[in-house]
């Protein structure tokens, strides 16, 4: 069922993009301030990671555009009282955002799917792989705001929240572990007007 919904969403996005008035492509990069949330998250604190990737922006009008992205995103958390112990989760995130443009300012929001590439727990110089304990696909959403100059440069702040449990071995539906990240990024868009 999830594959059908995802396929229909992608088909609708492609059909909408085919009617777009203006198409721009771009690069973006920045930092994540991420953690893992759950009901018992007293041991998790935020950690800093990097993000970077590409996007396409399909202008439907001067006000509305659709922006799919492909981003490499370092997420995870560090343990409170043990700053050397970190959970490092790396994803390829694919958000599909509706972007509302208001004279340089923009607001964006939409669904996102993340594909896990690596999952490690580090303690100083020691590292242990635990990818088999983390779900390979993470469903979530992204909402944000920013400023984009007409000539192409942009800066933005986004919240990226997970809605699915990332813990593969969790038998307690009431205590799901979810990704949570604030993202600060800069970028540049090419093409268009």
N, C-alpha and C positions, 0 to 999 in steps of 0.2 A: 504494500500500500504506500509506504514512504517513497519507493522508487517511482511509482505512478504519479504521485503528487509532485515530486521533484522534477520529473520529466515534463509534466504539464506546465509547471512554473517556468522551466527553461524555454519551452516552446512559446509560451506567452511572451517571455522576454525577448526572444528572437523576432517574433512577429511584430512586437512593438518597436523594436530597434530598427526593423526594416523600413518603418514609416518615419523614422527620425528626421528632423530638419537639419541637425548639425551633429557631427561625430568628432569627438576629441579623444586622443589617447594620452596616457601619461604614466609617470613614475611617482612613487611616494615612498617615504621612509620615516622612521621615528622610533619612539620607545613605548613599551608596554609597562604599566604598573599593575601587576596582576597578583591574584591570589586564588585559592580554592575555597569555596564557601560550602558550608553544611551546617546542620543544627549544632554539631559539636565541633565548631571551628576555632575553639579557644587556643589551639596550638599553632594555627597558621597565620602568618603575616605576609604582607605583600613583598614581591621582589621585582626587580627591574629587568626587562628583556628588550630585545630589538624586534622591529617589524620592518618589512620592506616588500615592495612588489609593483605590480602594474595594474592599470585600470583602463576602462573604456567608458566614455560618457556619451550617451545618446540623447541629444536634446529633442524633446517632444514639443516644447514651446520655449519662449524666453523665460518662463517661470519654472517649468518642470522638466526634469531629465531622469533617465534611468542609468545607474552606474554599477555595472558588475566589476568586481575586483578579484585578483588572485594575489594573496599576501602570505609571505613566510612570517610566522608569528611565534615568538618565544614567550610561553606562559608558564604558570606554576606558582609556587609559594616557597617561603622559607619558614623554618620552625622558630617559634617564639622561644627565647632563652637559649637557643642553639643556632646562632646565625650562620654557622658553617654548614648546617644541614639544609639542603634545598631540594625541592621537587622541581625538575625541569621537564616541561612538556612542550614539544615543538610541533606546530601544526602548519598545514597549508590551509589557510582560511579563504573561503569563497563567499563573500557577501554580495547580495544583489540589492542595491539601495535605490530608493526614490529620493531624489535630491530636489529641494525647493530653493530656488535662487531668488534673492531679494536685494538687488543692487550691490553685488559683491559679497554680501553675507549669504551663507547657505545653511540649510537645515537638512539632515539626511536621516534615513531610517529604513530598516528592512531586515529580512531573514539572512541567516548565515549558516553555512555548513563548514565544519573544520575536519580535516583529515590528518590524523596523528602520524607524525614521521618518526619521532623518538620520544622515549619516556625514561628518565633516569632519576635516581636519588643520589645526590653527592654529599659527601661529608669531607670537607677540605679537599684533599687531592684524590680521595677514593670515590669511585663511581660504580653504581650498580644499575643494570638495566632492569626495568620492571614493566616493559611494554605489554607483556602478556596479561597484566592486571588492569590495563586501561582500555576502554572502548576505542576502537579505531576511528569512529565517526562521532563528532560532537555537533549537535544542533543548537543554534542560538539566535541572537538578534544583535543588531548594532544600531545605535542612535547617536547623533552628534551634531555639531555645528562648527562653522569656521568662516574663513574669508578667502575668496579667490579673486585675484586681479584679472582683468580682462586679457592682459598679456600672457597669462598662464600660471604664475606662481600661486601657491595656496598654503594655508596653514589651518589645521583643524584639531579639534578635541572630540573624542568619541568614547562612548561606553560600549563595551562588548560583553554581553551576558550569555551564559549558557543556560539552556532549558532542559537538557538531558543529563542524566547521571553519567559521569565519566568513569566511575568505578565498575569494572566488569564483574567483580565478585560481591557486590552489595546485595544482600537479601532483605534489606530493610527499606521499603519504598518511602517511608516517612523521613529518611535521613540521606538524601541524595547529595553527592559531591558534584559541584558545578564550577566551571571556569568563570572568572570575573576579572575584567581588565579595563582600565582606563588607558586610552591610547592618545598620545600627542604626536602629530605627524606634520611633515612638510611635503610638498609635492610640486610637480610641474606638469601642465597639460599642453599638448601639442595639437596643432590643427585648428579647425573651426574658423571663426571669424577673424 
